[in-house]
């Protein structure tokens, strides 16, 4: 299960080191790992991995919305030019 945590991070670092898209590398790494690595885990391991990635996705989604909300009030925008 540790490999499923480290491989996407390492593919991101490798892609960034080669000046390629790190996001695309994680996407294709996820497709490949879902096809080949996930079926090789036990049922309990599959449930734990899915729960872990669901928690991580939920937390990062909330973080994005917090940053969007902070940017609304954090910058001195001149809204009169928008209307």
C-alpha distances in whole Angstrom, upper triangle without the diagonal:
4,5,5,7,9,10,12,14,15,16,18,20,21,22,24,25,27,28,27,25,22,22,22,20,17,19,19,15,14,16,15,12,13,15,13,9,9,12,10,8,10,12,11,7,9,11,9,7,11,13,11,12,15,16,15,18,20,21,21,24,25,26,27,30,31,31,33,35,36,37,40,41,40,42,46,46,50,49,53,52,50,53
4,5,5,6,9,11,11,12,15,16,17,18,20,22,23,25,26,25,24,20,21,22,19,16,18,19,15,15,18,16,13,15,17,15,12,12,15,13,11,14,16,14,11,12,14,12,10,13,14,12,13,16,17,15,18,21,20,20,23,25,25,26,29,30,30,32,34,35,36,38,40,39,41,44,45,49,48,52,51,49,52
4,5,5,6,9,10,10,12,14,15,16,18,20,20,22,24,22,21,18,19,19,16,14,16,16,12,12,15,13,10,13,15,13,9,11,14,12,11,14,17,16,12,13,16,14,11,14,16,14,14,17,18,17,18,22,22,21,24,26,26,27,30,31,31,33,35,35,36,39,41,39,41,45,45,48,48,52,51,49,52
4,6,6,7,9,11,11,13,15,16,17,19,21,22,23,22,20,17,17,17,14,12,14,14,10,9,12,11,8,10,12,11,8,9,12,11,10,13,15,14,11,11,13,11,8,11,13,11,10,14,15,14,15,18,19,18,21,23,23,24,27,28,28,30,32,33,34,36,38,37,39,43,43,46,46,49,48,46,49
4,6,7,7,9,11,12,13,15,17,18,19,21,22,21,19,16,16,17,15,12,14,15,11,11,14,14,11,13,16,15,12,12,16,15,13,16,17,16,12,13,14,12,9,12,13,10,9,13,13,11,14,17,16,16,19,21,20,21,25,25,25,28,30,30,31,34,35,34,36,40,40,44,44,47,46,44,47
4,6,5,6,9,10,11,12,14,15,16,18,20,19,18,14,15,16,13,11,14,15,11,12,15,14,12,14,17,16,13,14,18,17,16,19,20,19,15,16,18,15,12,15,17,13,13,17,17,14,16,19,19,18,21,23,22,23,26,27,26,29,31,31,32,35,36,35,36,40,41,44,44,48,47,45,48
4,5,5,6,9,10,10,12,14,15,16,18,17,16,13,13,14,11,9,12,12,8,9,12,11,9,12,14,13,11,13,16,15,15,19,20,20,16,16,19,17,13,16,18,15,14,17,18,16,17,21,20,19,22,24,23,24,27,28,28,29,32,32,33,36,38,36,37,41,41,44,45,48,47,45,48
4,5,5,6,9,10,11,12,14,15,16,14,13,10,10,11,8,6,9,9,6,7,11,10,9,12,14,14,12,14,17,17,17,20,21,21,17,17,18,17,13,15,17,14,12,15,16,14,14,18,18,16,18,21,20,20,24,25,24,26,29,29,29,32,34,33,34,38,38,41,41,44,43,41,44
4,5,5,6,9,10,11,12,14,15,14,13,9,10,12,10,8,11,12,10,11,14,14,13,15,18,18,15,17,20,20,20,23,24,23,19,19,21,18,15,17,18,15,13,17,17,14,15,18,17,15,18,21,19,20,23,24,23,25,28,28,28,31,33,31,32,36,36,40,40,43,42,40,43
4,5,5,6,9,10,10,12,14,13,13,10,12,13,10,9,13,13,10,12,15,14,13,17,18,17,16,18,21,20,20,24,25,25,21,21,23,21,18,20,21,18,17,20,21,17,18,22,21,19,22,25,23,23,27,27,26,28,31,31,31,34,36,34,35,38,39,42,43,46,45,43,46
4,5,5,6,9,10,11,12,11,10,7,10,10,6,7,10,10,7,10,13,12,12,15,17,16,15,17,20,20,21,24,26,26,22,21,23,22,18,20,22,19,17,20,21,18,18,22,22,19,22,25,23,23,26,28,26,28,31,31,31,34,36,34,35,38,38,41,42,45,43,41,44
4,5,5,6,9,10,10,9,8,5,7,9,6,6,10,11,9,11,14,14,14,17,19,19,18,19,23,23,23,26,27,27,24,23,24,23,19,20,22,19,17,20,20,17,17,20,20,17,19,22,20,20,23,24,23,24,28,27,27,30,32,30,31,34,34,38,38,41,40,38,41
4,5,5,6,9,10,10,10,7,10,12,9,10,13,14,12,15,18,17,17,20,22,21,20,22,25,25,25,28,30,29,25,25,27,25,21,23,24,21,19,22,23,19,20,23,22,19,22,24,22,22,26,26,24,26,29,29,28,31,33,31,32,35,35,39,39,43,41,40,43
4,5,5,6,9,9,10,8,11,12,9,10,14,13,12,15,17,16,17,20,21,21,20,22,25,25,25,29,31,30,27,26,28,26,23,25,26,23,21,25,25,22,22,26,25,22,25,27,25,25,28,29,27,29,32,32,31,34,36,34,35,38,38,41,42,45,43,42,45
4,5,5,6,5,6,5,9,9,7,9,12,12,11,14,16,16,17,20,21,21,21,23,26,26,27,30,31,31,28,27,29,27,24,25,27,24,21,24,25,22,21,25,24,21,23,26,24,23,27,28,26,27,31,30,29,32,35,33,33,36,36,39,39,42,40,39,42
4,5,5,6,7,6,9,11,9,11,14,15,14,17,19,19,20,22,24,24,23,25,29,29,29,32,34,33,30,29,30,29,25,26,28,25,22,25,25,22,22,25,24,21,23,25,23,22,25,26,24,25,29,28,27,30,32,30,30,33,33,36,37,40,38,37,40
4,5,8,10,9,13,14,12,14,17,17,16,19,21,21,21,24,26,25,25,27,30,30,30,34,35,35,31,31,33,31,27,29,30,27,25,28,28,24,25,28,27,24,26,29,26,25,29,30,27,29,32,31,30,33,35,33,33,36,36,39,40,43,41,40,43
4,6,9,9,13,13,11,14,17,16,16,19,21,20,21,24,25,25,25,27,30,30,31,35,36,36,32,32,34,32,29,30,32,29,26,29,30,26,26,30,29,26,28,30,28,27,31,31,29,30,34,33,32,35,37,35,34,37,37,40,41,44,42,40,44
4,7,8,12,12,11,14,16,16,17,20,21,21,23,25,26,27,27,29,32,32,33,36,37,37,34,33,34,33,29,30,32,29,26,29,29,26,25,28,28,24,26,29,26,25,28,29,26,27,31,30,29,32,34,32,31,34,34,36,37,40,38,37,40
4,6,9,8,8,11,13,13,14,17,18,18,20,22,23,24,24,26,29,29,30,34,35,35,32,30,32,31,27,28,30,27,24,27,28,24,23,27,26,23,24,27,25,23,27,28,26,27,30,30,28,31,34,32,31,34,34,36,37,40,37,36,39
4,5,5,6,9,10,11,12,14,16,17,18,20,22,23,23,24,27,28,29,32,33,33,30,28,30,28,25,25,27,24,21,23,25,21,20,23,23,20,21,24,22,20,23,25,23,23,27,27,26,28,31,29,29,32,31,34,34,37,35,33,37
4,5,5,6,9,10,10,12,14,15,16,18,20,21,20,22,25,26,26,29,30,30,26,25,27,25,22,22,24,21,18,21,21,18,17,21,20,17,18,21,20,18,22,23,21,22,26,26,25,28,30,28,29,32,31,35,35,38,36,34,37
4,5,5,6,9,10,11,13,14,15,17,19,20,20,20,24,25,25,28,28,28,25,23,25,24,20,20,22,19,16,18,19,16,14,18,18,15,16,19,18,16,19,21,19,20,24,24,23,26,28,27,27,31,30,33,33,36,34,32,35
4,5,5,6,8,10,11,12,14,15,17,18,19,20,23,24,25,28,28,29,26,24,25,25,21,21,23,21,18,20,21,18,17,20,21,18,18,22,21,19,22,24,23,23,27,27,26,29,32,30,30,34,33,35,35,38,36,34,37
4,5,5,6,8,10,10,12,14,15,16,16,18,21,22,23,26,27,27,24,22,24,23,20,20,22,20,17,20,21,18,17,21,21,19,20,23,22,21,24,26,25,25,29,29,28,31,34,32,33,36,35,38,38,41,40,37,40
4,6,5,6,9,10,10,12,14,15,15,16,19,20,20,23,24,24,21,19,21,20,16,16,18,16,13,16,18,15,14,17,18,15,17,20,19,18,22,24,22,23,27,27,27,30,32,31,32,35,35,38,37,41,39,37,40
4,5,5,6,9,10,11,13,14,15,15,18,20,20,23,24,24,21,19,20,20,17,16,18,17,14,16,18,15,14,17,18,16,17,20,20,19,21,24,23,23,27,28,27,30,32,32,32,36,35,38,37,40,39,36,39
4,5,5,6,8,10,11,12,13,14,17,18,20,23,24,25,21,19,21,21,18,17,20,19,16,18,21,18,17,21,22,20,20,24,24,22,25,28,27,27,31,32,31,33,36,35,36,39,38,41,40,43,42,39,42
4,5,5,6,8,10,10,10,12,15,16,17,20,21,22,19,17,19,19,15,16,19,17,14,17,19,17,16,20,21,19,20,24,23,23,26,28,27,28,31,32,32,34,37,36,36,40,39,42,42,45,44,41,44
4,5,5,6,8,10,10,10,13,15,15,18,19,19,16,14,16,16,12,12,15,14,11,14,16,14,13,17,19,17,18,21,21,21,24,26,26,26,29,31,31,33,35,35,36,39,39,42,41,44,43,40,43
4,6,5,6,9,10,10,13,15,16,19,19,21,18,15,17,18,15,14,17,17,14,16,19,17,16,19,21,20,20,24,24,23,26,28,28,29,32,33,33,35,38,37,38,41,40,43,42,46,44,41,44
4,5,5,6,8,9,11,13,14,18,19,20,17,15,18,19,15,15,19,18,16,18,21,19,19,22,24,22,23,27,27,26,29,31,31,32,35,36,36,38,41,40,41,44,43,46,46,49,47,45,47
4,5,5,5,6,9,10,11,15,16,17,14,12,15,15,12,12,16,15,13,16,18,17,17,20,22,21,22,25,26,25,28,30,30,31,34,35,35,38,40,39,41,44,44,47,46,49,48,45,48
4,6,6,5,8,10,11,14,14,16,13,10,13,14,11,11,14,14,12,14,17,17,16,19,21,21,21,24,25,25,27,30,30,31,33,35,35,37,40,39,41,44,43,46,45,49,48,45,47
4,6,7,7,10,12,15,15,18,15,13,16,17,14,14,18,18,16,18,21,20,20,23,25,24,25,28,29,28,31,33,33,34,37,38,38,40,43,43,44,47,46,49,48,51,50,47,49
4,6,6,7,10,13,15,17,14,12,16,17,14,15,19,19,17,20,22,22,21,25,26,26,27,30,30,30,33,35,35,36,39,40,40,42,45,44,46,49,48,51,51,54,53,50,52
4,6,5,7,11,13,14,11,10,14,14,11,13,16,16,15,18,20,19,20,23,24,24,25,28,29,29,32,33,34,35,37,39,39,41,44,43,44,48,48,51,50,54,52,50,52
4,5,6,9,10,11,9,7,10,11,9,10,13,13,13,15,18,17,18,21,22,22,24,26,27,28,30,32,33,34,36,37,38,40,43,42,44,47,47,50,49,53,52,49,51
4,6,8,9,12,10,8,11,13,12,12,16,17,16,18,21,21,21,24,26,26,27,30,31,31,33,35,36,37,39,41,42,44,46,46,47,51,50,53,52,56,55,52,54
4,7,9,11,9,9,13,14,12,14,17,17,17,20,22,22,23,25,27,27,29,31,32,33,35,37,38,39,41,42,43,45,48,47,49,52,52,55,54,58,57,54,56
4,7,8,6,6,10,10,9,12,14,15,15,17,19,20,21,23,25,25,27,29,30,31,33,35,36,37,39,41,42,44,46,45,47,51,51,54,53,57,56,53,56
4,5,5,6,9,10,11,12,14,15,17,18,20,21,22,24,26,27,28,30,32,33,35,36,37,39,41,42,43,45,47,47,49,53,53,56,55,58,58,55,57
4,5,5,6,9,10,11,12,14,16,17,18,20,21,23,24,26,27,29,30,32,33,35,36,38,39,41,42,44,46,46,48,52,52,55,53,57,57,54,56
4,5,5,6,9,10,11,12,14,15,17,18,20,21,23,24,26,27,29,30,32,33,35,36,38,39,41,43,44,44,47,50,50,53,52,56,56,53,55
4,5,5,6,9,10,10,12,14,15,16,18,20,21,22,24,26,27,29,30,32,33,35,36,37,39,41,43,42,45,48,48,52,51,54,54,51,54
4,5,5,6,9,10,11,12,14,15,16,18,20,21,22,24,26,27,29,30,32,33,35,36,37,39,41,41,43,47,47,50,49,52,52,49,51
4,6,5,6,9,10,10,12,14,15,16,18,20,21,23,24,26,27,29,30,32,33,35,36,38,40,40,42,46,46,49,48,51,51,48,50
4,5,5,6,9,10,11,12,14,15,17,18,20,21,23,24,26,27,29,30,32,33,35,37,38,38,40,44,44,48,47,50,50,47,50
4,5,5,6,8,10,11,12,14,15,16,18,20,21,22,24,26,27,29,30,31,33,35,37,36,39,42,42,46,45,48,48,45,48
4,5,5,6,9,10,10,12,14,15,16,18,20,21,23,24,26,27,29,30,32,33,35,35,37,41,41,44,43,46,46,43,45
4,6,5,6,9,10,10,12,14,15,17,18,20,21,23,24,26,27,29,30,32,34,34,36,40,40,43,42,46,46,43,45
4,5,5,6,9,10,11,12,14,16,17,18,20,21,23,25,26,27,29,31,32,32,34,38,38,42,41,45,44,42,44
4,5,5,6,8,10,10,12,14,15,16,18,20,21,22,24,25,27,29,31,30,33,36,36,39,39,42,42,39,41
4,5,5,6,9,10,10,12,14,15,17,18,20,21,23,24,26,27,29,30,32,35,35,38,37,41,41,38,40
4,5,5,6,9,10,11,12,14,16,17,18,20,21,22,24,26,28,28,30,34,34,37,36,40,40,37,40
4,5,5,6,9,10,10,12,14,15,17,18,20,21,23,25,26,26,28,32,32,36,35,39,38,36,38
4,6,5,6,9,10,11,12,14,15,17,18,20,21,23,25,25,27,31,30,34,33,36,36,33,36
4,6,5,6,9,10,11,12,14,16,17,18,20,22,24,24,26,30,30,33,32,35,35,33,35
4,5,5,6,9,10,10,12,14,15,16,18,20,22,22,24,28,28,31,31,34,35,32,34
4,5,5,6,9,10,10,12,14,15,16,19,20,20,22,26,26,29,29,33,32,30,32
4,5,5,6,9,10,11,13,14,16,17,19,20,22,25,25,28,27,30,30,28,30
4,5,5,6,9,10,11,12,14,16,17,18,20,24,24,27,26,30,30,27,30
4,5,5,6,9,10,10,12,14,16,16,18,22,22,25,25,29,29,27,29
4,5,5,6,9,10,11,13,15,15,16,20,20,23,23,26,26,24,26
4,5,5,6,8,10,11,13,14,16,19,19,22,21,24,25,22,24
4,5,5,6,9,10,11,12,14,18,18,21,21,25,25,23,25
4,5,5,6,9,10,10,12,15,16,19,19,23,23,21,24
4,5,5,6,9,10,11,14,14,17,16,20,20,18,21
4,5,5,7,9,11,14,14,17,16,20,20,18,21
4,5,6,6,9,12,13,16,16,20,21,19,22
4,5,5,6,10,10,13,14,17,18,16,19
4,6,7,9,9,12,11,15,16,14,16
4,6,8,9,12,12,15,17,16,18
4,7,9,12,13,17,18,17,20
4,6,9,11,14,15,15,18
4,7,9,12,13,13,16
4,6,9,9,10,13
4,6,6,8,10
4,5,5,7
4,5,6
4,6
4
